[in-house]
Amino acid sequence: MITILEAKRSGQFGKGRLLPNIVAGVIVGVVALPLAMAFAIASGARPEQGIYTAIIGGFMVSLLGGSRVQIAGPTGAFIAILAGVTAKYGIDGLRVATLMAGFILLLMGVAKMGAVIRFIPAPVVVGFTSGIGVIIFVGQWRDFLGLPATGGEHFHEKLLHLLGVITQVHVPTLAIGVLSLLLVLYSSRVRGMARVPGPLTAMVVATVIQSVLKIPGVATIGTAFGGIPLGLPDFSIPTVTFTQMIQLIGPAFTIAMLGAIESLLSAVVADGMTGTKHDSNQELVGQGLANIVAPLFGGFAATGAIARTATNVRNGGTSPLAGITHTLTLVAVILFLAPLAQNIPLAALAAILFVVAYNMSEIPHFLHILLRAPRADGLILVITFVLTVFADLVVAVNVGVILATLQFLRRMAASVEVHAVEEGDLKSTLHGLGQTALPKGALVYEINGPFFFGAVESLERMLLQTRTDPKVLILRLRLVPFMDFTGLQALQDVVRKLQKRGVRVMLCEANHRVRAKLWKSGVLDTVDEGDYADDLAGVLRRLPDDLAA
C-alpha cells in the first residue's frame, strides 16, 4: 500500500494517467504469459504454475513492494536452482523452499538489509548469472531439437547424454524452434509489429502452425502436460517437516538472495528510467510476502523482473495500477483462454528461453571483467561461473562471496600502514610545547587505516622488529576509523611484549569510538596511568627532557 499512497501523492492516479497505466499493464501481461509458462516448465513445474506465480507475485509486489513500477513474477535466474530442487524434492519441496525463502526475504526487509544486498561484488553476480544462462541454454536443447528423454543428475552428465542423442533430431520440431527463434529476435522489426512482443508473436505463430497442421511428433503443452486447467488455483498448504526444512535451508537461502539481488537491481533500473527512488527495505518485504503467498496457491519463487519492469515503464506505466492490471490480464487468460494453450509447441518456449539465456549470460560484461578487471576479480568470476555450471548454485554463490570477501580483506589489510613519524612532521606540536626536538629515546609511530584482524601483522611486524628499542614509543591512532576485537587484542599483546623489553608505550589521538573500545577491552589498563591522551601534546608533556639511559 505504500507505493500506492506514494503514487497517489505524486498525482499518478489523476485524470490522463489511468489509461496509460492500464494499457502498459495489459502489454506487460501479454509479455509475461509465454515467459511465465516457459520458466515454469524449465523449473520442473507445470506451465500454469508459472502463470499462478506471475499473478500472485505480481499483485503482491505491486501492492506491497517498494517500487511503484516493479513487475514481479518467475524469472530465468531461478531456473537452475528451482529445477534442482524439483528434481530432488518434488514440486512440494519446491513450494516449501519458496515459502522458506519468502520468510527469509521478509526478515531481511524488516531488519533493514536492503542496502546490504548491493554490496555483493559484480564478479560474483555476473559469474553465477552467466552460469545460469549456460544451464538454461543447454537445458532447452531437448525441447528445441525434439530429442528423446535423457538422464543425468549433474550438468556434465546431462550434456554428455544430450550429445549422445544429438543425431536423433526431430526435423519438424527443429523447424518450429528455428522459426520461433527468428520471430522472437526479429518480428518487432516488421512494419506495424514494433509494439508486439517478440515472444508473444513466436508463441502465437508456432501454436497456429501446430493447430492447423497437427504435425506428429511435435511436443506441445497438451501432449506433455495435458493442457492448462481452466480457472484459478485452490488454496493449499504444502506438507512441511523439520527434516525437509533442514534439507532445504541452503536452496531457500539461495532463492532469497537471488530474489533480493534481482528485485533490487530491477528497482534500480526502474528508478533510472522514471526518475523516482524505491524503498529497498519495503521492496524486500513485498518480495517476501509474495513468496510466502505464491506457494499457497500452487506457485513458486517470484522476484522483480527487469525486462518486464522496463517494458512497463516504456509503455507508460507510472504507478502500481500497471502491475495490478498485468495480473488481471493473466487472470483473464487463465479463466477464459486456457484451452488455447493445448497446442503451444515446447520448441517455441525453448526458443524464448534461448534468448533469455543469452541475455542472462552477459557475455560482453563477462569478457570485460575477465580482460580488464584485476586478476583476482577475474579469478573469482571464473570460479563462480564454473561452480554454478558444474557443481551447484548454492556452492557457487557461497564460495564466490567468501572469496570476494577474503580478497577485499586482503586489500584492506594491505592498505593499513604502520610507520614511524618523522620529527619534521611534529615541528608545530613541538613548537607549541616550547621544544625543538623529541626527547632522546622517544619514537612516534602512526597507524593509518582500519585496524582489524587482517591488519594485525602490519603492527606486529613494524613495532616488534625495530632495530633498537626506544625508551618510549608513542602510538598515534588519529587515522584509525575503527578497531575490531582481534585488532584490540593484538594491540594489547604488542604493548605487553614491548613493556617486557623495557619500552614504555603511550597512546594518543583515538577517535571517540576507538577510545571507548580501548577502555572497554582493557587495552588502556595495560599502559601506565596517564599514558593515554586525546592529543599528541598531552603525551609529550609527560616525557622528561632527556630519556637517554
ABEGO torsion letter per residue (X at the ends): XAAAAAAAAAGAABBGAAAAAAAAAAAAAAAAAAAAAAAAAAAGBBAAAAAAAAAAAAAAAAAABABAABBBEBBAAAAAAAAAAAAAAEAAAAAAAAAAAAAAAAAAAAAGAAAAAAABBAAAAAAAAAAAAAAAAAAAAAAAAGBBBBBEABAAAAAAAAAAAAAABBAAAAAAAAAAAAAAAAAAABBGAAABBAAAAAAAAAAAAAAAAGBBGBBBAAAAAGEBBBEBBBBBBBBBBAAAAAAAAAAAAAAAAAAAAAAAAAAAAAAAAAGBBBBAAAAAAAAAAAAAAAAAAGBBBBBBBAAAAAAAAAAGBABAAAAAAAAAAAAAAAAAAAAAAAABBAAAAAAAAAAAAAAAAGAAAAAAAAAABBAAAAAAAAAAAAAAAABBAAAAAAAAAAAAAAAAAAAAAAABBBBBBBAAAAAAAAAAAGBABBBBGBBBBBBBEBBBAAAAAAAAAAAAABABBBABBBBBAAABABBBAAAAAAAAAAAAAAAAAGBBBBBBGBBAAAAAAAAAAGAAAABBBGABBABAAAAAAABBABABX
